[in-house]
Amino acid sequence: MGYPIENLFRPAVEYTPAFVSLSGAILLVSAHEWFFLPKEVVGIAALGLVGHAAWRARQGFRVARFQRNLIRLPKYVIQTADIPVSKSRLFLGMGFKWDQRHTQRLALARDPKNREYITQSPAYAWARQFEFRDEGRGGLHGWVARQTRRDAWWNPVAPLPPVGGDPVIHGLEPEESEVSMDLVERPGHMLVLGTTRVGQSRLAEVLITQDIRRGDVVIVFDPKGDAGLMTRCYIEAAMAGREFFMFHLGYPDQSARYNPIGNFAERPRSARGLPGSCPVRGNLPRSRNSCGASST
């Protein structure tokens, strides 16, 4: 039965009927003479009980998985070579489409009554304190501190990935999938919001990588001067066999130079040459085999 209002902030009570149904199926098969039923009926009834147990266990697993995702930030890693490049779509990463279900789930997550579902366990807090005190020590204490920091499936107190963000936001939808947009919508404005160190520059790298590999003209303005972003642009341009130009007033020796009035004495080149080179629509001629990065 589908309920108009779901509530995943509760114990996974579905495991109880699943256990009862599975126990009933085992008892029915192993001691069918107690129920005075024909073997044919016993087999059908046992299959029905097993199916009901599987159905309820799946519902319980869904609740438990949802609650785990609330406190464990999903880790997503993609190699540069694996970034998909399409002539019609722009890959954005993993995510989900927000709807009223997620709004309801977020409101329930912020409810003080459900604080236990979004709070790390005492063991997790102890592990972080233990690492802070003993990570640099030798012997058994230092070894244990290093093990609690390992990102492994067997480590129940592994630290969250160092990417920032709120695990609750991602945990609202366990079923994330690849998100992309049509390139026809690319000329429109795009606004990416987020606090420091939650992945805005990494998202820019993913988009720029696709544009360079696709063969588009790429111009990057980076006011804060992210060296990692500039390096990624340079590497991608080199791998694609394209030219790379950097403009930076702080590094004149390494910066590309352009002086629009360098030959101001020649009027045709300065006053009439530039306007005359523009098409009627106003777009300057461009080279499809160059990329540029500007940092101020």
N, C-alpha and C positions, 0 to 999 in steps of 0.2 A: 504494500500500500504506500502510495506517495503522499507525504504530508506537506501541506502548504508552507509550514514553518519547520525548518530542520533545527536540530540542536545537537551539535557534535561535542559540546563541552559538558560531558557526562561520562560516567564509567561505561565501558564497552559491555553492556549487559547482554549483548547478542551471543557472547560466548557461552552463557549458561544454557539456553535452549539448544545450542549446537552440541554441547557436551551431553545433555540429556538425550537428544535424538540419536547421537552416535552410540551411547551406552545401550539404548533400547535396541538398536539394530544388532549390536554384538550379542546381547542377551537373547534376542529373538532367534538368531542363527545358531548359537551354541546350545540353547536349551529350548528348542521349539516345541518339544513334547509337553512342556509346562503349560503351553497356551492352547493345546488341543487344536492346532491348526494344520491343514494340509501343507505339504512342502512347497507347493506352487504358491499358495497364499503367503507363506513365510518369506519366500524369496522376493515377492513383489513388495510386501510390507517393509522388508529390510532395505530394499533399494530406495523406497520412498523416504524412510528415516535418514538414510545416508545423504540423499539429495537435500533434505531439509537441513541437516547438520552443516553441509557444505555451504548452503545459501546463507544461513545465519552466521557461520564463521566468517564468510566473506564480508558481511555487513560489519561484524565486530572488528575485523582487520582494517576496514576503511576508517572506522572511528579512531582506532589506535594509531594508524599511520598519520591521520590528520593531526592528532595531538602531538605526535613526535615531531612533525615538521614545524610546529609552532616554536620549538626551542632549538631546533637544529637547522641552521641556515643551509639550504641546499647548495652543494658545491658543483659548479659547472665549469669545466675546463675545455677549451678548444684550441688545437694547434693552429698556427698561422696557415699552414698548408691546407688545413681542412676547412677554412672559411669558404663557404659556397659563393660562387660568382655567377650571376645570371644576367642575361640581357633584358629581362623584363621585371625581375623582382630584386628587392634590396633586403638582404638578411639583417635582422636586428638582434637576434639572440633567442634565448629561452624566456618564456613568459606565458601569460594568459590574459584573456579579455575580461575586464572587470565588469561585473553586473551586480544586481541587487543582492544576490546570495553572498557575495564577498563583503558588501556593506554590512549585512546582518552579522556575518561572522566576525568582522572587525569590531562591531559594537559589543558583541558578546565577549570578545577577547579582552576588551577594555573594562568590562564589568568587574568590580572588586571581588565578586563572588567566584569568578573564574580565574583568579590570580594564580592558583596552583598549576594551571595548564600552560601558562606562559612564563613561569619562573623556573630557572635552572635548579636542578636537584642539589641538596646539601653536599653530595659527593663531588659535584662539579665545582662548587665554591671551594671546597676543601682542597681539591687538586690544584686550582689556581693559586691559592695561598701557599700550598706546599712548594710549588714550583718557584714562587717568588722568594721563598726563604732558602731553599736547598738546591736550586738548579745548578749553581756554580760549585757545589761541593762535590767531593769525591766519595767513594765508597757506596754503600747501599742507598743512602739518601739521594745522592746525586743520580744514581741509576734509575731509581723509582721516579724521580722528577722528570727525567728525560723520557721515560716510558709513558707517563701521563700526558705528555705533550705530543705524542705520536698520533698522526691522523690515520688510524687503522680501524678496520671493522670490529676488532675485538676490544677496542678501547671505549668503554661507555662514557668516559669523561674527557674525550678528545676536545680540544679548544675549537671554537668556531673559526671558519676560514677568515683570514685577515683582509676582508674586503669591505667591512663596514656594512651599514644597513641594519634594518630591523628584521629578525627572523620571522616575526609574526606576519609581516606583509606577504612574504613568499609562502609561508605555511598555510595561508588561507586557501590555497589551491594546490593540492598535491600533484595534480595532473597537468604539469606544465608541458608546453610543446614549442616547436620552433615558430618564431614570429617573423614575418616579413611584410613588406609593403610594396605596392605596385610602383614602378619607376615613373609612371605617368603622374603620380602625386608628388614626386620629388621636388618640382619647382616651388611648391608651397613651403611656408615657414614651418619649422619644427622646433619645439621648445623642450629641452631636457632639463628637468629639475632634480636636485639632490644635494645633500650636504657634502662636505669634503670627504674624499676617499670612498665614494660609493660606486665609482665606475664611469663617470662621465667621459674622462679622457680615453678609457679603454673602449667605450662605445664608439667614440670618434675614430679610434684606430681601426675598428672593424669596418666602419663605413668608408673611411679613406682607402683602406686596403682594397675593397671591392671596386671603388671608383678607378683606382690606378690600374688594377688588373683588367678592368673593363675597357680601358683605353680612353677614358674621359679626361678632360682638362681638370686638374685639381689645384686649387689655391687654398691654402690653410693660413688663417690668421690666429695666432696664439698669443694673446696679451700677457699671459703669465709666464710664458717661456718654458714650457714643459720639455725638458731634454729628451725624455723617453718618447714623446709624441714625434718630435723632430727626427729622432733616430729611426723610428718605425717608418716614417714617410720616406726617408732616404733609402732604407733597406728595401722597401717595397718597390720604389722607383728603379733601383739597381737590378732587382730580380726580374722586373718586367722589361728591362732594357730601355728605360726612359730617362731623360735628362732630369736633373734635380737642381733647383736654384733656391738659395736661402738668402733672405733679406733681413739683416739685423744691424741696427745702428751701433750697437755695442761692440760688434766684431767686424770692423770695416775690411780687415785683411781677408776674412773668410766669406764675407757677404758679397752677393752679386750686386752689380752697380747699374744704375740707369739714370741718365741725365737728360731729361727731355729738352733742355735749353742749352745743351753743350755746344751746339752749332747755331747759336741764336743769330749770328750774322747772316746766315743763309735763310732768308725769309721763306722761301718755298718749303724748306724742310720743317721749320718750326711753326710758322703761322698757317701755311696752307697745306703742308704735307700731311699732318696728323688728321685734321678734319676731313681731308679728301680721301683718306684711307678707310673711313668708316662707311659701312653700308647704310642704306636708307633707314633700316630699322634701328640703327644706333649701336650695334654690337661690333666691337673692335675685332679685327682678324685675330685668329688664335692658332697656335700650333697644337696639334693633337698628340704631340710626342714630348710633352714637357709637363713637369709638376713643379710647384713652388710652395715654399713655406715662409711665412713672414712672422717675425716675433719682435715685439717692441718692449 
